[in-house]
Amino acid sequence: MLEGLEVLKVASGTLSASSTSSTLLSATMSISRDQFEVLVTRLAREAEARPFRYKTRVFLLAILGYAYVFGILLALLAVIGGVIYLVLSTGRGARLLSDLAIPLALFAWFVGKALWVKLEPPEGRELRKDEAPRLFAAMEDVCKKLRAPRADVVLIDDQYNAAVSQIPRLGVFGWHRNYLVIGLPMMQGMPPDEWHGVLAHEFAHLSRAHARFGNWIYRVRKTWYQLMERLEEERKGGGSWMFKRFFQWYAPYFSAYSFVLARRDEFEADALAASVVGREAVARGFITGGVRSRLLSEEFWPTVEAEVLATPTPPHDVHSRMARALRSGLDHAPVQSWIEAELAVETGSVDTHPSPRDRIAALGVEVRELVGNGGSPSAPLAVTAAEHFLGDMAKEVTVGLDVDWQKHAVGWWQRRHQHERGDADTLAELEQRTTPLDDAELWDLARLTDARRSPDAAEPHLRELLTRIPRHAGAAYTLGYNLLARGDEEGIGLIETAIDIDPEAIPPGCRTIATFLHRQGRTDDAERYERRARDAEAAQAESQHERESVYRTDSFLPHEADDDALQSLKEALATYPRVKAAWLARKALKHSPEHPVFVLGFDTGIDWRRSIRAVGIPIPIGERDPLVDELARSLPMPGEAFVVPLHADNAWLKKKLKKVQGARVL
């Protein structure tokens, strides 16, 4: 891929710096998501049938990563040492020191620096032992029972989550510092015993009582994931390229091979947590945690966002309200629906965390017998984990989160308020209109009524619009969604119509249908829709990725720009004396080739600093050449395009563009 600071993308009249994906299974990897899923399925069978062979392969792959990293460094050091030995032992070859040993030493230093990745620790408010003695006592007890290392730092934040993070001080060389990150909302939405199980589960991943091999593989996976993320972010050349290519091949295969072991690691961590707090508490935690999480996403936050219409000022007590909502009793009907949705989730091959249903079954607990807090997950919490483990500190942290949330929400809240007020005025005007509405106005009336009144109030408008325009994607999807929400199967056909018109609707549409089918007990049909959604998401991710930047693996085609557009571009380029030559081509796209992406590469002559850096010597280079920005802003490109300086770092691109017929435009 090209250097992110040097590639500018022009799309729909806007200018933006291109970005790099940090996903391990991105389109630049050597394995697709489908191949990954097939490989995981095969390895799961192998792990059951021949566990020793499977573990041996995982072990060898883990060692391969370290062997490559240290092999590169040792090879460089061996050459340097050999040159020094030759000079010292024979008194000859002094020139080799300056011509070979010193440049290699600089390169070895830069390679080591690339591996000495500095990983930013998690953020949050740090808790001291004297501020939350019960929490620290509980951690001490968990660590003692599980023979796990203690947390060096305890942080609390505003996420509905809990995690133990190991941040290596020396990059891939280790020496970890342990962070416990506590999400206050999760503590406010769970009783003490269930949240205690969550705490125990997190420390179980680091436990010496854990299967040592699985524990080691768990840390190795995280190490390579972290290294890949940093290498994908690295944009300064030097030695990092030697590792990017290897890990782009290695990381997805190691992820697939260790996937089954990582999933077993989750089951084992659950079992170890159960040994601390009991099986029922851990199992209930899956239900309670899922219910309260859905409460936030489906009721609490929509209610908060609805206030944006009434006031231009964001509320000052969002987290205080959240705390009250999380501990309050809930209506039985939505809770039952949320539980069914949580238990309908299938264990897939993307997330190493098994589904709640499978985790509860593995604990030997009957789902239907689970009760919590006086009778059911909808009952109010008598005492929350936050109150029990944090005491008065829970209120202090909540108030602090209130202040922070309001401060960061002011900008987007005011923008939304203005937008929502405009929509409200539009809806009022359309509702009062006495003359017939055209198709666009009817769609505005339907969607705004759906958003601001109710689905039932919007239905007549949606049906009228579909009578006029049977293949109106927005109306078909909205009506289909509303019908499925109330249990009417007519919605499936309407969403299928929307999907057929707009491929972007495939993932959400298929998941909406799958949720409905799960509730109807039609599991096989639901799984087909879920697979379709995953396939569409993978294709969309690949399409987005290939349009994000210019990669070494890209192929290029003749630009096929019309004569007028090409002449305008040539005339504009001729006004820039620094541009000595330029080439224009199209990227060969796998997805949506009917919407082309152009690449304009321009040459300004030799840059000796970049030529030296291109061979791996870390010569510092200043900020991006302002000419790149100027060309991206002013050139009349024939469509979505990248503007790329063809200096020494990008010599490979220049070679490719020069081979494209008719690419030279200056």
DOVO-733825 format. One record per residue (C-alpha): x, y, z; residue in three letters. Coordinates in nm, 2 decimals. Example, Ala and Ser with C-alpha at 12.3 -4.5 7.8 and 13.67 -1.06 7.14 Angstrom:
2
> x;y;z;rest
> 1.23;-0.45;0.78;ALA
> 1.37;-0.11;0.71;SER
***
This chain:
666
> x;y;z;rest
> 0.00;0.00;0.00;MET
> 0.11;0.36;-0.06;LEU
> 0.21;0.58;0.22;GLU
> -0.11;0.72;0.38;GLY
> 0.03;1.07;0.42;LEU
> 0.12;1.09;0.05;GLU
> -0.20;0.96;-0.11;VAL
> -0.50;1.19;-0.15;LEU
> -0.84;1.07;-0.27;LYS
> -1.08;1.28;-0.46;VAL
> -1.44;1.16;-0.44;ALA
> -1.76;1.34;-0.52;SER
> -1.60;1.68;-0.50;GLY
> -1.45;1.62;-0.15;THR
> -1.09;1.57;-0.04;LEU
> -0.98;1.31;0.22;SER
> -0.66;1.14;0.32;ALA
> -0.68;0.76;0.25;SER
> -0.67;0.53;0.55;SER
> -0.55;0.18;0.62;THR
> -0.76;-0.11;0.75;SER
> -0.63;-0.27;1.07;SER
> -0.86;-0.57;1.05;THR
> -0.67;-0.89;1.04;LEU
> -0.90;-1.05;0.79;LEU
> -0.89;-0.75;0.55;SER
> -0.88;-0.77;0.18;ALA
> -0.50;-0.74;0.18;THR
> -0.47;-1.07;0.36;MET
> -0.40;-1.41;0.19;SER
> -0.73;-1.57;0.30;ILE
> -1.09;-1.46;0.25;SER
> -1.36;-1.47;0.51;ARG
> -1.52;-1.77;0.34;ASP
> -1.19;-1.96;0.33;GLN
> -1.14;-1.86;0.70;PHE
> -1.47;-2.01;0.80;GLU
> -1.41;-2.33;0.60;VAL
> -1.07;-2.37;0.76;LEU
> -1.20;-2.31;1.11;VAL
> -1.48;-2.57;1.05;THR
> -1.22;-2.83;0.93;ARG
> -0.99;-2.76;1.22;LEU
> -1.27;-2.79;1.47;ALA
> -1.32;-3.15;1.35;ARG
> -0.95;-3.22;1.36;GLU
> -0.92;-3.09;1.71;ALA
> -1.19;-3.33;1.82;GLU
> -1.06;-3.63;1.62;ALA
> -0.68;-3.58;1.66;ARG
> -0.62;-3.32;1.94;PRO
> -0.24;-3.38;1.96;PHE
> -0.19;-3.32;1.59;ARG
> -0.40;-3.01;1.60;TYR
> -0.21;-2.86;1.90;LYS
> 0.12;-2.95;1.74;THR
> 0.02;-2.75;1.43;ARG
> -0.09;-2.45;1.64;VAL
> 0.24;-2.47;1.84;PHE
> 0.45;-2.48;1.52;LEU
> 0.26;-2.18;1.37;LEU
> 0.31;-1.98;1.69;ALA
> 0.68;-2.06;1.69;ILE
> 0.70;-1.96;1.32;LEU
> 0.60;-1.61;1.40;GLY
> 0.87;-1.57;1.66;TYR
> 1.12;-1.75;1.43;ALA
> 1.06;-1.50;1.15;TYR
> 1.09;-1.20;1.38;VAL
> 1.40;-1.30;1.56;PHE
> 1.55;-1.47;1.24;GLY
> 1.55;-1.14;1.06;ILE
> 1.72;-0.97;1.35;LEU
> 1.98;-1.25;1.40;LEU
> 2.06;-1.26;1.03;ALA
> 2.13;-0.89;1.03;LEU
> 2.34;-0.91;1.35;LEU
> 2.53;-1.21;1.21;ALA
> 2.63;-1.03;0.90;VAL
> 2.74;-0.73;1.10;ILE
> 2.93;-0.95;1.34;GLY
> 3.10;-1.13;1.06;GLY
> 3.22;-0.81;0.90;VAL
> 3.35;-0.68;1.24;ILE
> 3.53;-1.02;1.30;TYR
> 3.68;-1.01;0.95;LEU
> 3.82;-0.66;1.01;VAL
> 3.95;-0.73;1.36;LEU
> 4.11;-1.07;1.28;SER
> 4.27;-0.99;0.95;THR
> 4.32;-0.62;0.97;GLY
> 4.17;-0.59;0.62;ARG
> 3.83;-0.50;0.49;GLY
> 3.79;-0.17;0.68;ALA
> 3.59;-0.04;0.39;ARG
> 3.33;-0.30;0.46;LEU
> 3.26;-0.13;0.79;LEU
> 3.15;0.19;0.62;SER
> 3.00;0.03;0.31;ASP
> 2.81;-0.26;0.47;LEU
> 2.83;-0.30;0.85;ALA
> 2.73;0.05;0.94;ILE
> 2.43;0.07;0.70;PRO
> 2.32;-0.28;0.81;LEU
> 2.35;-0.17;1.18;ALA
> 2.13;0.13;1.11;LEU
> 1.89;-0.10;0.93;PHE
> 1.89;-0.35;1.22;ALA
> 1.82;-0.07;1.46;TRP
> 1.53;0.05;1.26;PHE
> 1.39;-0.31;1.23;VAL
> 1.42;-0.35;1.61;GLY
> 1.24;-0.01;1.65;LYS
> 0.96;-0.13;1.42;ALA
> 0.91;-0.43;1.65;LEU
> 0.95;-0.23;1.97;TRP
> 0.59;-0.12;1.92;VAL
> 0.46;0.11;2.19;LYS
> 0.10;0.01;2.26;LEU
> -0.11;0.27;2.42;GLU
> -0.27;0.16;2.75;PRO
> -0.65;0.16;2.78;PRO
> -0.81;0.48;2.90;GLU
> -1.03;0.55;3.20;GLY
> -1.03;0.68;3.55;ARG
> -0.77;0.50;3.77;GLU
> -0.90;0.35;4.09;LEU
> -0.69;0.32;4.40;ARG
> -0.72;0.05;4.66;LYS
> -0.83;0.29;4.93;ASP
> -1.11;0.42;4.70;GLU
> -1.27;0.08;4.64;ALA
> -1.15;-0.17;4.91;PRO
> -1.42;-0.42;4.83;ARG
> -1.33;-0.44;4.47;LEU
> -0.96;-0.48;4.54;PHE
> -1.04;-0.75;4.80;ALA
> -1.26;-0.93;4.54;ALA
> -0.97;-0.91;4.28;MET
> -0.73;-1.04;4.54;GLU
> -0.96;-1.34;4.62;ASP
> -1.01;-1.42;4.25;VAL
> -0.64;-1.40;4.17;CYS
> -0.55;-1.62;4.47;LYS
> -0.81;-1.89;4.38;LYS
> -0.72;-1.89;4.01;LEU
> -0.35;-1.84;4.06;ARG
> -0.37;-1.54;3.83;ALA
> -0.14;-1.24;3.82;PRO
> -0.28;-0.92;3.98;ARG
> -0.38;-0.61;3.80;ALA
> -0.11;-0.35;3.80;ASP
> -0.37;-0.08;3.71;VAL
> -0.74;-0.07;3.76;VAL
> -0.94;0.17;3.53;LEU
> -1.31;0.25;3.52;ILE
> -1.48;0.38;3.20;ASP
> -1.83;0.44;3.05;ASP
> -1.85;0.12;2.84;GLN
> -2.08;-0.17;2.90;TYR
> -1.79;-0.42;2.93;ASN
> -1.51;-0.55;3.14;ALA
> -1.17;-0.67;3.03;ALA
> -0.82;-0.75;3.15;VAL
> -0.56;-0.61;2.91;SER
> -0.19;-0.70;2.90;GLN
> 0.02;-0.42;2.75;ILE
> 0.38;-0.53;2.67;PRO
> 0.64;-0.28;2.76;ARG
> 0.88;-0.43;2.51;LEU
> 0.65;-0.49;2.21;GLY
> 0.68;-0.85;2.09;VAL
> 0.95;-0.91;2.35;PHE
> 0.69;-0.91;2.63;GLY
> 0.72;-0.78;2.99;TRP
> 0.35;-0.72;3.02;HIS
> 0.17;-0.48;3.25;ARG
> -0.18;-0.59;3.34;ASN
> -0.48;-0.35;3.32;TYR
> -0.82;-0.43;3.45;LEU
> -1.08;-0.21;3.27;VAL
> -1.42;-0.19;3.43;ILE
> -1.72;-0.06;3.25;GLY
> -1.94;0.12;3.51;LEU
> -2.27;0.06;3.32;PRO
> -2.22;-0.31;3.34;MET
> -2.16;-0.29;3.71;MET
> -2.48;-0.08;3.74;GLN
> -2.68;-0.34;3.55;GLY
> -2.57;-0.66;3.72;MET
> -2.60;-0.79;4.08;PRO
> -2.28;-0.85;4.27;PRO
> -2.25;-1.23;4.23;ASP
> -2.31;-1.22;3.86;GLU
> -2.06;-0.94;3.80;TRP
> -1.81;-1.12;4.03;HIS
> -1.84;-1.40;3.77;GLY
> -1.75;-1.16;3.49;VAL
> -1.45;-1.04;3.69;LEU
> -1.34;-1.40;3.75;ALA
> -1.38;-1.49;3.38;HIS
> -1.14;-1.21;3.28;GLU
> -0.87;-1.31;3.52;PHE
> -0.91;-1.67;3.43;ALA
> -0.76;-1.60;3.09;HIS
> -0.43;-1.52;3.27;LEU
> -0.46;-1.79;3.53;SER
> -0.18;-2.04;3.59;ARG
> -0.47;-2.28;3.67;ALA
> -0.57;-2.24;3.30;HIS
> -0.43;-2.50;3.05;ALA
> -0.08;-2.36;3.01;ARG
> -0.07;-2.42;2.64;PHE
> -0.40;-2.25;2.57;GLY
> -0.30;-1.96;2.80;ASN
> 0.02;-1.91;2.60;TRP
> -0.16;-1.92;2.27;ILE
> -0.41;-1.67;2.40;TYR
> -0.13;-1.43;2.47;ARG
> 0.05;-1.50;2.14;VAL
> -0.27;-1.43;1.95;ARG
> -0.31;-1.09;2.12;LYS
> 0.06;-1.01;2.06;THR
> 0.03;-1.07;1.69;TRP
> -0.30;-0.89;1.66;TYR
> -0.15;-0.59;1.84;GLN
> 0.17;-0.60;1.62;LEU
> -0.04;-0.62;1.30;MET
> -0.25;-0.32;1.40;GLU
> 0.07;-0.12;1.46;ARG
> 0.23;-0.23;1.14;LEU
> -0.08;-0.13;0.95;GLU
> -0.06;0.21;1.11;GLU
> 0.31;0.25;1.04;GLU
> 0.36;0.50;0.75;ARG
> 0.72;0.59;0.78;LYS
> 0.89;0.32;0.57;GLY
> 1.20;0.18;0.71;GLY
> 1.22;-0.18;0.83;GLY
> 0.84;-0.23;0.90;SER
> 0.78;-0.35;0.54;TRP
> 0.97;-0.67;0.61;MET
> 0.71;-0.77;0.87;PHE
> 0.40;-0.63;0.70;LYS
> 0.41;-0.87;0.41;ARG
> 0.49;-1.17;0.63;PHE
> 0.22;-1.10;0.88;PHE
> -0.04;-1.03;0.61;GLN
> 0.01;-1.39;0.52;TRP
> 0.08;-1.53;0.86;TYR
> -0.18;-1.36;1.09;ALA
> -0.50;-1.49;0.93;PRO
> -0.37;-1.85;0.92;TYR
> -0.25;-1.84;1.28;PHE
> -0.58;-1.68;1.37;SER
> -0.77;-1.97;1.20;ALA
> -0.55;-2.24;1.34;TYR
> -0.57;-2.11;1.70;SER
> -0.94;-2.02;1.67;PHE
> -1.07;-2.35;1.80;VAL
> -0.82;-2.33;2.09;LEU
> -0.93;-1.97;2.17;ALA
> -1.29;-2.07;2.18;ARG
> -1.21;-2.36;2.41;ARG
> -1.03;-2.10;2.62;ASP
> -1.35;-1.91;2.66;GLU
> -1.53;-2.22;2.78;PHE
> -1.25;-2.30;3.02;GLU
> -1.25;-1.94;3.16;ALA
> -1.62;-1.98;3.22;ASP
> -1.56;-2.30;3.41;ALA
> -1.29;-2.14;3.62;LEU
> -1.51;-1.84;3.70;ALA
> -1.78;-2.09;3.81;ALA
> -1.53;-2.24;4.05;SER
> -1.52;-1.90;4.22;VAL
> -1.88;-1.78;4.22;VAL
> -2.08;-2.09;4.12;GLY
> -2.22;-2.21;3.79;ARG
> -2.56;-2.05;3.83;GLU
> -2.42;-1.70;3.89;ALA
> -2.20;-1.72;3.58;VAL
> -2.49;-1.85;3.37;ALA
> -2.73;-1.59;3.50;ARG
> -2.47;-1.33;3.41;GLY
> -2.51;-1.41;3.04;PHE
> -2.88;-1.35;3.06;ILE
> -2.88;-1.04;3.28;THR
> -2.59;-0.89;3.09;GLY
> -2.76;-0.94;2.75;GLY
> -3.09;-0.81;2.87;VAL
> -2.95;-0.49;3.03;ARG
> -2.73;-0.43;2.72;SER
> -3.03;-0.44;2.50;ARG
> -3.22;-0.21;2.74;LEU
> -2.95;0.05;2.67;LEU
> -2.95;0.01;2.29;SER
> -3.32;-0.04;2.23;GLU
> -3.48;0.18;2.49;GLU
> -3.25;0.41;2.69;PHE
> -3.04;0.56;2.42;TRP
> -3.33;0.61;2.17;PRO
> -3.51;0.79;2.46;THR
> -3.21;1.02;2.52;VAL
> -3.17;1.09;2.15;GLU
> -3.54;1.18;2.12;ALA
> -3.48;1.47;2.34;GLU
> -3.26;1.63;2.08;VAL
> -3.58;1.77;1.91;LEU
> -3.69;1.95;2.23;ALA
> -3.37;2.12;2.34;THR
> -3.04;2.24;2.19;PRO
> -2.85;2.15;2.51;THR
> -2.76;1.79;2.58;PRO
> -2.87;1.65;2.92;PRO
> -2.64;1.69;3.21;HIS
> -2.73;1.36;3.38;ASP
> -2.71;1.09;3.11;VAL
> -2.51;0.85;3.32;HIS
> -2.71;0.91;3.63;SER
> -3.02;0.83;3.44;ARG
> -2.86;0.53;3.29;MET
> -2.77;0.40;3.64;ALA
> -3.14;0.43;3.75;ARG
> -3.26;0.26;3.43;ALA
> -3.02;-0.03;3.46;LEU
> -3.13;-0.12;3.82;ARG
> -3.50;-0.06;3.77;SER
> -3.76;-0.33;3.70;GLY
> -3.84;-0.39;3.33;LEU
> -4.15;-0.47;3.14;ASP
> -4.18;-0.85;3.10;HIS
> -4.27;-0.85;2.73;ALA
> -3.96;-0.68;2.58;PRO
> -3.74;-0.87;2.83;VAL
> -3.88;-1.20;2.71;GLN
> -3.82;-1.10;2.35;SER
> -3.46;-0.99;2.43;TRP
> -3.39;-1.32;2.61;ILE
> -3.52;-1.52;2.31;GLU
> -3.31;-1.31;2.08;ALA
> -2.99;-1.37;2.29;GLU
> -3.06;-1.74;2.31;LEU
> -3.13;-1.76;1.94;ALA
> -2.78;-1.64;1.85;VAL
> -2.57;-1.92;1.69;GLU
> -2.20;-1.97;1.76;THR
> -2.03;-1.86;1.45;GLY
> -1.67;-1.87;1.31;SER
> -1.59;-1.50;1.33;VAL
> -1.60;-1.43;1.71;ASP
> -1.41;-1.66;1.94;THR
> -1.67;-1.60;2.21;HIS
> -1.93;-1.88;2.19;PRO
> -2.30;-1.79;2.19;SER
> -2.47;-1.74;2.54;PRO
> -2.68;-2.05;2.48;ARG
> -2.37;-2.27;2.43;ASP
> -2.18;-2.12;2.72;ARG
> -2.47;-2.18;2.95;ILE
> -2.51;-2.54;2.83;ALA
> -2.14;-2.60;2.88;ALA
> -2.18;-2.50;3.24;LEU
> -2.44;-2.77;3.29;GLY
> -2.71;-2.52;3.37;VAL
> -3.06;-2.54;3.23;GLU
> -3.15;-2.21;3.06;VAL
> -3.52;-2.22;3.16;ARG
> -3.44;-2.27;3.53;GLU
> -3.22;-1.95;3.55;LEU
> -3.36;-1.69;3.78;VAL
> -3.20;-1.38;3.92;GLY
> -3.27;-1.10;4.17;ASN
> -3.60;-1.20;4.31;GLY
> -3.75;-1.40;4.03;GLY
> -3.65;-1.30;3.67;SER
> -3.41;-1.08;3.47;PRO
> -3.68;-0.82;3.45;SER
> -3.69;-0.77;3.83;ALA
> -3.53;-0.46;3.98;PRO
> -3.18;-0.50;4.13;LEU
> -3.19;-0.47;4.51;ALA
> -2.81;-0.40;4.51;VAL
> -2.60;-0.34;4.21;THR
> -2.24;-0.46;4.16;ALA
> -2.14;-0.09;4.14;ALA
> -2.29;-0.02;4.49;GLU
> -2.14;-0.34;4.64;HIS
> -1.79;-0.32;4.51;PHE
> -1.74;0.06;4.47;LEU
> -1.96;0.21;4.74;GLY
> -1.98;0.59;4.74;ASP
> -1.71;0.59;4.46;MET
> -1.98;0.47;4.21;ALA
> -2.18;0.79;4.25;LYS
> -1.86;1.01;4.22;GLU
> -1.76;0.83;3.90;VAL
> -2.11;0.86;3.76;THR
> -2.12;1.23;3.82;VAL
> -1.78;1.26;3.65;GLY
> -1.91;1.07;3.35;LEU
> -2.22;1.29;3.33;ASP
> -2.00;1.60;3.30;VAL
> -1.77;1.44;3.04;ASP
> -2.06;1.31;2.83;TRP
> -2.23;1.65;2.82;GLN
> -1.91;1.83;2.73;LYS
> -1.83;1.59;2.44;HIS
> -2.19;1.58;2.32;ALA
> -2.25;1.96;2.28;VAL
> -2.13;1.98;1.92;GLY
> -2.31;1.69;1.76;TRP
> -2.62;1.75;1.98;TRP
> -2.67;2.10;1.85;GLN
> -2.62;1.99;1.49;ARG
> -2.88;1.72;1.54;ARG
> -3.11;1.96;1.70;HIS
> -3.11;2.19;1.41;GLN
> -3.16;1.90;1.17;HIS
> -3.44;1.75;1.37;GLU
> -3.62;2.08;1.40;ARG
> -3.60;2.11;1.02;GLY
> -3.76;1.76;0.99;ASP
> -4.03;1.85;1.24;ALA
> -4.12;2.16;1.04;ASP
> -4.12;1.97;0.72;THR
> -4.35;1.70;0.86;LEU
> -4.59;1.96;1.00;ALA
> -4.61;2.13;0.66;GLU
> -4.67;1.80;0.48;LEU
> -4.94;1.70;0.72;GLU
> -5.12;2.03;0.67;GLN
> -5.10;2.02;0.29;ARG
> -5.44;2.02;0.12;THR
> -5.31;1.97;-0.23;THR
> -5.19;1.63;-0.35;PRO
> -4.83;1.53;-0.27;LEU
> -4.59;1.43;-0.54;ASP
> -4.38;1.10;-0.50;ASP
> -4.09;1.27;-0.33;ALA
> -4.31;1.46;-0.09;GLU
> -4.51;1.14;-0.01;LEU
> -4.19;0.96;0.08;TRP
> -4.08;1.24;0.31;ASP
> -4.42;1.23;0.48;LEU
> -4.40;0.85;0.52;ALA
> -4.05;0.83;0.66;ARG
> -4.09;1.13;0.89;LEU
> -4.42;0.99;1.02;THR
> -4.26;0.66;1.08;ASP
> -3.97;0.83;1.27;ALA
> -4.18;1.08;1.47;ARG
> -4.53;0.94;1.50;ARG
> -4.55;0.56;1.48;SER
> -4.51;0.28;1.24;PRO
> -4.89;0.23;1.23;ASP
> -4.94;0.60;1.14;ALA
> -4.68;0.57;0.86;ALA
> -4.83;0.25;0.71;GLU
> -5.10;0.41;0.49;PRO
> -4.85;0.65;0.34;HIS
> -4.60;0.37;0.27;LEU
> -4.86;0.16;0.10;ARG
> -4.98;0.45;-0.11;GLU
> -4.62;0.52;-0.22;LEU
> -4.56;0.15;-0.31;LEU
> -4.88;0.15;-0.51;THR
> -4.74;0.44;-0.71;ARG
> -4.38;0.30;-0.72;ILE
> -4.38;-0.07;-0.65;PRO
> -4.00;-0.09;-0.64;ARG
> -3.93;0.20;-0.41;HIS
> -3.65;0.06;-0.19;ALA
> -3.69;0.29;0.11;GLY
> -4.07;0.24;0.14;ALA
> -4.05;-0.14;0.09;ALA
> -3.78;-0.17;0.35;TYR
> -3.95;0.05;0.61;THR
> -4.29;-0.12;0.57;LEU
> -4.13;-0.46;0.57;GLY
> -3.93;-0.39;0.89;TYR
> -4.24;-0.26;1.07;ASN
> -4.45;-0.56;0.96;LEU
> -4.19;-0.81;1.08;LEU
> -4.16;-0.63;1.41;ALA
> -4.53;-0.70;1.47;ARG
> -4.51;-1.06;1.35;GLY
> -4.65;-1.02;1.00;ASP
> -4.47;-1.24;0.74;GLU
> -4.57;-1.01;0.46;GLU
> -4.26;-0.81;0.56;GLY
> -4.02;-1.07;0.42;ILE
> -4.13;-1.01;0.06;GLY
> -4.11;-0.63;0.10;LEU
> -3.76;-0.65;0.24;ILE
> -3.66;-0.89;-0.03;GLU
> -3.78;-0.62;-0.28;THR
> -3.56;-0.36;-0.11;ALA
> -3.26;-0.59;-0.11;ILE
> -3.31;-0.66;-0.49;ASP
> -3.31;-0.29;-0.56;ILE
> -3.03;-0.18;-0.32;ASP
> -2.75;-0.43;-0.24;PRO
> -2.65;-0.21;0.05;GLU
> -2.97;-0.33;0.22;ALA
> -2.87;-0.69;0.21;ILE
> -2.69;-0.72;0.55;PRO
> -2.95;-0.53;0.77;PRO
> -3.24;-0.67;0.57;GLY
> -3.13;-1.03;0.60;CYS
> -3.06;-0.99;0.97;ARG
> -3.41;-0.84;1.02;THR
> -3.56;-1.14;0.84;ILE
> -3.34;-1.38;1.04;ALA
> -3.45;-1.24;1.37;THR
> -3.82;-1.28;1.27;PHE
> -3.76;-1.64;1.16;LEU
> -3.58;-1.72;1.48;HIS
> -3.88;-1.60;1.67;ARG
> -4.10;-1.82;1.46;GLN
> -3.88;-2.12;1.54;GLY
> -3.76;-2.15;1.17;ARG
> -3.39;-2.19;1.26;THR
> -3.28;-2.34;0.92;ASP
> -3.44;-2.05;0.72;ASP
> -3.29;-1.80;0.97;ALA
> -2.94;-1.94;0.93;GLU
> -2.96;-1.91;0.55;ARG
> -3.04;-1.54;0.58;TYR
> -2.76;-1.49;0.84;GLU
> -2.51;-1.65;0.60;ARG
> -2.64;-1.43;0.32;ARG
> -2.58;-1.12;0.54;ALA
> -2.23;-1.23;0.63;ARG
> -2.14;-1.30;0.27;ASP
> -2.27;-0.95;0.17;ALA
> -2.08;-0.78;0.45;GLU
> -1.76;-0.96;0.34;ALA
> -1.82;-0.84;-0.02;ALA
> -1.89;-0.49;0.09;GLN
> -1.58;-0.48;0.31;ALA
> -1.37;-0.60;0.02;GLU
> -1.53;-0.34;-0.21;SER
> -1.46;-0.06;0.05;GLN
> -1.11;-0.18;0.10;HIS
> -1.01;-0.18;-0.26;GLU
> -1.14;0.18;-0.29;ARG
> -0.96;0.30;0.02;GLU
> -0.61;0.33;-0.12;SER
> -0.36;0.21;-0.39;VAL
> -0.20;-0.13;-0.31;TYR
> 0.10;-0.31;-0.45;ARG
> -0.13;-0.60;-0.56;THR
> -0.34;-0.37;-0.77;ASP
> -0.37;-0.41;-1.15;SER
> -0.45;-0.11;-1.38;PHE
> -0.65;-0.06;-1.70;LEU
> -0.66;0.21;-1.96;PRO
> -0.85;0.51;-1.82;HIS
> -1.11;0.53;-2.10;GLU
> -1.18;0.90;-2.02;ALA
> -1.35;1.09;-2.29;ASP
> -1.15;1.34;-2.50;ASP
> -1.30;1.65;-2.34;ASP
> -1.23;1.53;-1.99;ALA
> -0.88;1.42;-2.09;LEU
> -0.80;1.75;-2.25;GLN
> -0.92;1.95;-1.95;SER
> -0.69;1.74;-1.73;LEU
> -0.39;1.78;-1.95;LYS
> -0.44;2.16;-1.96;GLU
> -0.47;2.18;-1.59;ALA
> -0.15;1.97;-1.53;LEU
> 0.04;2.19;-1.77;ALA
> 0.00;2.48;-1.54;THR
> 0.22;2.32;-1.27;TYR
> 0.59;2.35;-1.36;PRO
> 0.70;2.11;-1.09;ARG
> 0.50;1.82;-1.25;VAL
> 0.74;1.67;-1.51;LYS
> 0.52;1.38;-1.61;ALA
> 0.19;1.22;-1.52;ALA
> 0.00;0.90;-1.59;TRP
> -0.37;0.82;-1.56;LEU
> -0.52;0.47;-1.53;ALA
> -0.82;0.29;-1.37;ARG
> -0.79;0.04;-1.09;LYS
> -0.90;-0.31;-1.19;ALA
> -1.19;-0.35;-0.94;LEU
> -1.34;-0.68;-0.83;LYS
> -1.66;-0.51;-0.70;HIS
> -1.87;-0.25;-0.87;SER
> -1.64;-0.19;-1.17;PRO
> -1.91;0.02;-1.33;GLU
> -1.81;0.29;-1.07;HIS
> -1.45;0.34;-1.17;PRO
> -1.16;0.45;-0.95;VAL
> -0.88;0.64;-1.12;PHE
> -0.52;0.68;-1.02;VAL
> -0.32;0.98;-1.13;LEU
> 0.05;0.94;-1.07;GLY
> 0.28;1.24;-1.11;PHE
> 0.65;1.28;-1.12;ASP
> 0.84;1.58;-1.00;THR
> 1.19;1.45;-1.05;GLY
> 1.45;1.28;-0.83;ILE
> 1.42;1.31;-0.45;ASP
> 1.75;1.18;-0.31;TRP
> 1.63;1.16;0.05;ARG
> 1.34;0.93;-0.05;ARG
> 1.57;0.73;-0.27;SER
> 1.80;0.66;0.03;ILE
> 1.50;0.58;0.25;ARG
> 1.35;0.35;0.00;ALA
> 1.64;0.10;0.06;VAL
> 1.57;0.10;0.43;GLY
> 1.79;0.37;0.58;ILE
> 1.58;0.58;0.81;PRO
> 1.63;0.93;0.66;ILE
> 1.39;1.18;0.81;PRO
> 1.15;1.35;0.56;ILE
> 0.93;1.65;0.63;GLY
> 0.56;1.69;0.59;GLU
> 0.36;1.60;0.28;ARG
> 0.44;1.80;-0.02;ASP
> 0.17;2.07;-0.05;PRO
> 0.16;2.01;-0.43;LEU
> -0.03;1.68;-0.36;VAL
> -0.31;1.87;-0.18;ASP
> -0.32;2.14;-0.45;GLU
> -0.35;1.89;-0.74;LEU
> -0.61;1.69;-0.55;ALA
> -0.82;2.01;-0.50;ARG
> -0.78;2.16;-0.84;SER
> -0.75;1.89;-1.11;LEU
> -1.07;1.81;-1.31;PRO
> -1.06;1.44;-1.25;MET
> -1.30;1.22;-1.45;PRO
> -1.44;1.06;-1.13;GLY
> -1.34;0.92;-0.80;GLU
> -0.96;0.92;-0.80;ALA
> -0.63;0.90;-0.61;PHE
> -0.35;1.16;-0.67;VAL
> -0.02;1.00;-0.60;VAL
> 0.34;1.14;-0.61;PRO
> 0.56;0.89;-0.79;LEU
> 0.88;0.94;-0.58;HIS
> 1.12;0.66;-0.49;ALA
> 0.90;0.51;-0.22;ASP
> 0.63;0.45;-0.49;ASN
> 0.86;0.34;-0.78;ALA
> 0.67;0.02;-0.82;TRP
> 0.35;0.21;-0.90;LEU
> 0.53;0.42;-1.16;LYS
> 0.65;0.10;-1.34;LYS
> 0.29;-0.03;-1.34;LYS
> 0.14;0.29;-1.47;LEU
> 0.39;0.32;-1.75;LYS
> 0.29;-0.02;-1.88;LYS
> -0.08;0.08;-1.92;VAL
> -0.16;0.17;-2.28;GLN
> -0.24;0.54;-2.32;GLY
> -0.18;0.62;-1.95;ALA
> 0.07;0.90;-2.01;ARG
> -0.11;1.23;-2.00;VAL
> 0.18;1.47;-1.96;LEU
***
